[in-house]
Amino acid sequence: MSVARPNLGAMTVTLDAGRSSGAEPGTTAPETTTPAEAAAERTTAADSTPRRPSLSPSRAADFKTCPLLYRFRTIDRLPEKKSRAAVRGTLVHAVLEKLYDLPPAQRTVEAARTLVDPAWAELREEPGITELFEAPEGAPGDGPAPKAESLEAWLASAGELVETYFRLEDPTRIQPEGREELVEVTLPDGLLLRGYVDRLDVAPTGALRVVDYKTGGMPREAFEGKALFQMKFYALVLWRTRGVVAAQLKLLYLKDGDALTYSPDEAELLRFERTLQAIWAAIERAVETGDFRANKSRLCSWCDHQALCPAFGGTPPPFPAEAAAAAGWRTTLPLTTVG
């Protein structure tokens, strides 16, 4: 699956409007929400107009990993701690998005480096970000903790990831059609698929290339299928909306400067569509009954919800049937009344 596929080369198309940025599945840690999805979820949460339930790559991966994790994130919407690694991913994505605002000739390593500080200044205004860099108090006599140095080193590491990008692509020869672009489609059975593509390139011939930036390392061969799950999701939505099968799915791993490319075909996308429909049917059954099972694995080490998980002796909160119904889910559980 990791063999190199046909290279689309330089692609010149018109530029579309972009949005925000993306977080990171690694080879070991479970996938969380991409920064663009996180921004969209914050907007949806602030909007009083309910949207009908939909499936995204991250939420599908959640349910496959652990149905209870899906419930906590999607139905209960329990808060989770931010991590420096995830925030760094968001920062790097923001810089690479803004890089393509520049004229092609100005998309240099030096220019990209200058984008890190203003992107950080904007990102740090979000709730819970600055707290990540507040060093704990040292023992008496230890002296002040090197908070400024820690943040400086973290920003430098983000700059290094941005610089690595230039070893993988020449941005002066690429003019994306879309950046952090929402793609969505409703399948004939009513399932709404929604996701955000880091970058979409369209060749003069109409060939599509879907590009995703990863700030972690390239997965081992055994994990390539899981890494490509997200990309096949995007390819399916684009095929259903544009009638074109993407010529190339490309994951750029900025930690080690490597790339994973893949070319799907129609038969594969049809099989993948059936997989998503099966996942969605299982989700709907779980919502109707409130039965979301915990799936204990080594990935639990990264979960914020162990205190509420039966696999670790915890007790989940009562299933929020009323909130689920208000959000458009079908549920057979009795709704509580206030008053």
C-alpha positions in Angstrom: 0.0 0.0 0.0 2.9 2.3 0.5 4.3 2.0 -3.0 4.7 5.3 -4.9 1.9 6.0 -7.3 1.8 8.2 -10.4 3.1 11.7 -9.5 0.8 14.5 -10.7 3.7 16.9 -10.8 3.1 20.7 -10.8 -0.6 21.6 -10.7 -1.8 25.0 -11.7 -5.4 25.9 -10.9 -7.4 28.8 -9.4 -7.2 29.4 -5.7 -10.1 28.9 -3.4 -10.8 30.3 0.1 -9.4 28.3 3.0 -10.2 27.8 6.7 -8.1 26.7 9.6 -5.7 23.8 10.5 -5.2 20.0 11.5 -4.1 17.7 14.3 -2.5 14.4 14.3 -2.9 10.6 14.4 0.4 9.1 15.1 1.5 5.5 14.7 0.5 4.8 18.3 -1.7 7.5 19.8 -5.4 7.4 18.7 -6.6 10.0 16.2 -8.3 12.9 17.8 -10.0 15.8 16.0 -8.2 17.6 13.2 -7.8 21.3 13.8 -10.2 22.2 11.0 -12.8 19.8 12.4 -12.2 21.2 15.9 -12.8 24.8 14.6 -16.0 23.6 12.9 -17.2 21.9 16.1 -16.6 25.0 18.1 -18.7 27.0 15.6 -21.4 24.4 15.6 -21.5 24.4 19.4 -21.8 28.2 19.5 -24.6 28.1 16.9 -28.1 27.6 18.2 -29.2 26.0 14.9 -28.8 22.3 15.2 -27.2 20.3 12.4 -28.3 16.7 11.7 -25.8 14.0 12.8 -23.0 13.4 10.4 -19.9 11.2 10.1 -16.4 12.6 9.8 -13.1 10.7 9.4 -12.1 11.4 13.0 -15.4 10.4 14.5 -15.5 7.2 12.4 -12.0 6.4 13.7 -13.2 7.0 17.3 -16.1 4.5 17.0 -13.8 1.9 15.5 -11.3 2.5 18.3 -13.8 2.6 21.1 -17.5 3.1 20.9 -17.6 4.7 24.4 -14.9 7.2 23.3 -17.2 8.1 20.4 -20.0 8.7 22.8 -18.0 10.8 25.2 -16.7 13.0 22.3 -19.8 13.2 20.1 -22.9 12.8 22.3 -21.7 13.9 25.8 -19.1 16.3 24.3 -16.9 16.0 27.3 -14.0 18.4 27.5 -10.5 17.0 26.8 -7.1 18.4 27.7 -5.1 20.0 24.9 -1.6 18.7 24.3 1.5 20.5 23.1 1.8 18.0 20.2 -1.8 18.7 19.0 -1.4 22.4 19.3 1.9 22.3 17.4 0.1 20.4 14.7 -2.5 23.2 14.5 0.2 25.8 14.4 2.1 24.1 11.6 -1.1 23.6 9.6 -2.0 27.3 10.0 1.5 28.3 8.7 1.3 26.0 5.7 -2.2 27.4 4.9 -1.0 31.0 5.1 2.0 30.1 3.0 -0.3 29.7 0.0 -1.7 33.2 0.5 1.7 34.5 -0.8 2.5 34.8 -4.5 4.3 31.7 -5.7 7.7 33.3 -6.0 7.6 34.4 -2.3 6.8 30.9 -0.9 10.3 30.4 0.6 11.6 28.7 3.7 12.4 32.1 5.1 9.0 33.5 4.4 7.4 30.4 6.0 9.5 30.9 9.1 8.3 34.5 9.5 4.7 33.2 9.5 5.2 31.1 12.7 5.1 34.0 15.2 1.9 35.7 13.9 0.2 32.3 13.6 1.2 31.6 17.2 0.0 35.0 18.4 -3.5 34.2 16.9 -3.6 30.6 18.2 -2.5 31.4 21.8 -5.7 33.5 22.2 -7.8 30.3 22.2 -8.9 29.0 25.6 -6.6 26.5 27.2 -3.6 27.1 25.0 -1.4 29.4 27.1 -1.9 27.1 30.2 0.1 24.4 28.4 3.2 26.6 28.7 2.8 27.6 32.3 5.7 25.7 34.0 4.9 24.2 37.4 6.4 25.8 40.5 9.8 24.4 41.4 10.8 23.3 44.9 12.1 26.0 47.2 15.5 27.2 46.1 15.2 25.8 42.6 14.9 29.2 41.1 12.4 30.2 38.4 11.3 27.5 35.9 12.5 28.2 32.3 9.0 28.9 30.9 10.3 31.3 28.2 13.0 28.8 27.1 10.4 26.0 26.9 8.1 27.9 24.7 11.0 29.1 22.6 12.1 25.5 22.0 8.5 24.5 21.2 8.2 27.2 18.6 11.5 26.3 17.2 10.3 22.7 16.8 7.3 23.9 14.9 9.5 26.0 12.6 11.6 22.9 11.9 8.5 21.0 10.8 7.6 23.8 8.5 11.1 23.7 7.1 10.9 20.0 6.5 7.8 20.6 4.3 10.1 22.2 1.7 12.0 19.0 1.3 8.8 17.2 0.3 7.2 19.7 -2.1 8.1 22.9 -4.0 5.2 25.3 -3.1 6.2 27.7 -5.8 4.9 25.2 -8.4 1.6 24.4 -6.7 -1.5 26.5 -6.7 -4.2 24.7 -4.6 -7.8 24.8 -5.5 -8.8 24.4 -1.8 -7.2 24.6 1.6 -8.8 23.4 4.8 -11.9 23.0 2.6 -15.1 21.5 3.8 -16.2 18.5 1.7 -19.6 16.9 2.3 -22.1 14.6 0.7 -25.3 12.9 1.6 -25.3 9.3 0.4 -28.6 7.8 -1.0 -29.3 6.1 2.4 -29.2 9.5 4.1 -25.8 9.3 5.7 -24.1 12.7 5.7 -20.4 12.6 5.3 -18.4 15.7 6.3 -14.7 16.4 6.5 -12.0 19.0 6.0 -9.3 18.5 3.4 -5.9 20.1 4.2 -5.2 20.8 0.6 -6.9 19.9 -2.7 -4.9 20.3 -6.0 -6.5 20.0 -9.4 -4.5 19.5 -12.6 -5.3 21.2 -15.9 -6.6 17.7 -17.0 -9.0 17.7 -14.1 -7.1 15.1 -12.1 -7.4 15.5 -8.3 -4.7 15.2 -5.6 -5.7 15.2 -2.0 -2.9 16.3 0.4 -2.8 15.9 4.2 -0.1 17.3 6.5 1.0 15.1 9.4 3.4 16.5 12.1 4.1 13.0 13.4 6.2 10.3 11.9 5.4 8.0 9.0 3.5 4.8 10.2 4.9 1.4 9.9 3.6 -0.6 7.0 1.1 -2.5 9.3 -0.5 0.9 10.1 -0.7 2.3 6.6 -4.3 1.2 6.1 -5.4 3.1 9.2 -3.4 6.2 8.0 -5.2 6.0 4.6 -8.7 5.7 6.2 -9.0 9.4 6.4 -7.8 10.0 2.9 -10.2 7.4 1.4 -13.0 9.2 3.2 -12.1 12.4 1.4 -11.7 10.6 -1.9 -15.2 9.0 -1.5 -16.8 12.4 -0.8 -15.0 14.0 -3.8 -16.0 11.1 -6.1 -19.6 11.4 -5.0 -19.7 15.2 -5.4 -17.5 15.7 -8.5 -17.7 12.4 -10.3 -13.9 12.1 -10.3 -11.8 9.5 -8.5 -8.8 11.2 -7.0 -5.6 10.3 -8.9 -3.5 10.6 -5.8 -3.9 10.6 -2.0 -0.8 12.0 -0.4 0.2 12.1 3.2 3.2 14.3 4.1 4.9 13.3 7.3 6.9 16.4 8.5 8.6 14.7 11.5 10.8 12.5 9.3 10.3 14.1 5.9 8.6 11.2 4.2 5.5 10.8 2.2 2.8 8.1 1.7 1.0 8.1 -1.6 -1.9 6.0 -2.8 -4.3 5.8 -5.8 -7.7 4.4 -5.2 -10.2 3.1 -7.8 -14.0 3.1 -8.0 -14.4 -0.5 -6.8 -12.3 0.3 -3.7 -14.3 3.4 -2.9 -17.6 1.5 -3.3 -16.3 -1.0 -0.7 -15.2 1.8 1.5 -18.6 3.4 1.2 -20.2 0.2 2.5 -17.7 0.1 5.4 -18.8 3.7 6.4 -22.5 2.7 6.1 -21.9 -0.3 8.4 -20.1 1.9 10.9 -22.9 4.4 10.8 -25.5 1.7 11.3 -23.7 0.5 14.4 -23.5 4.1 15.7 -27.2 4.5 15.2 -28.0 1.3 17.1 -25.8 2.4 19.9 -27.5 5.8 20.1 -31.0 4.3 20.0 -30.2 2.0 23.0 -27.5 4.1 24.8 -25.2 1.1 24.7 -21.7 2.2 23.9 -19.2 -0.4 24.9 -15.7 0.4 26.1 -12.9 -1.2 24.1 -9.8 -1.5 26.2 -6.5 -1.4 24.3 -3.0 0.1 24.5 -4.5 3.3 23.0 -6.3 3.9 26.4 -3.0 5.5 27.6 -3.9 8.6 25.7 -7.6 8.8 26.8 -8.8 11.6 29.0 -11.8 9.7 30.2 -10.4 6.7 32.1 -12.1 8.0 35.3 -15.5 7.5 33.6 -14.6 4.2 31.8 -15.9 0.9 33.1 -12.7 -0.8 31.8 -10.8 1.2 34.5 -13.4 0.9 37.2 -15.3 4.1 36.4 -18.9 4.8 35.8 -20.1 6.7 32.7 -22.6 9.5 33.3 -26.2 8.7 32.4 -26.7 8.7 28.6 -27.9 12.2 27.6 -30.9 11.0 25.6 -32.6 14.4 25.6 -29.5 16.1 24.2 -29.1 13.4 21.7 -32.7 13.7 20.5 -32.4 17.5 20.3 -29.3 17.0 18.1 -31.3 14.9 15.7 -30.4 11.4 16.9 -33.1 8.7 17.1 -33.2 7.2 20.5 -35.6 4.7 22.2 -34.5 5.8 25.7 -37.0 7.8 27.9 -36.4 11.6 27.9 -36.1 13.3 31.2 -38.2 16.3 31.9 -37.2 19.4 33.9 -39.6 20.9 36.3 
